[in-house]
Amino acid sequence: MAQIFDDRWCERGSLWLLGLSLVMVFSACSTHGPGVIGPQGGKLAPCPDRPNCVCSDAADPRRRVAPFVLQGPAAEAWQALEAHLTTLRRVQLVTVSPFYLHAVFRSRVFGFSDDVEFYLRPQAGEIAVRSASRTGYFDFGVNRRRIEAIRSHLTGLGVLKGS
């Protein structure tokens, strides 16, 4: 009897099944909202108990990222930050105030949402930062790389001190 399915079909079927399984796992881990965000007592909210968040106010060194250190006037850095975020793809500015900015970044492939927050502390000469994934457990370093890319851009503009 003729073989109905060849090896190539089985390989493609296995990859398709693996991909579908991953989508189901990620979907099962999703949340509907950003959780606790915003400044609280002069600090940004703590990271959840998952390794998919970085914050300059984090006590845990694995989740800690340095705040943005201002080079010049706070208002100039704040305006540059907002302007830069508006040029990025798949970014929605949710809250923009004189001292707090909340943006939602969406991933290209599955559209997962990450909440990114900035809290201007002019007296300290810094901007506190927090980037947290709403879905999944691991972020594979995406949040840290995002914050560092924004830092690098603003440092290049001369509004933040280099590290």
ABEGO torsion letter per residue (X at the ends): XBBABBAAAAAAAAAAAAAAAAAAAAAAABBABAEBBEBBGGBBBBBBBBAABBBAABABAAABBBBBBBABBAAAAAAAAAAAAAABBGBBBABBBAABBBBBBBBAAAGBBBBBBBBBBAAAGBBBBBBBBABEABAGGAAAAAAAAAAAAAAAAGABBBX
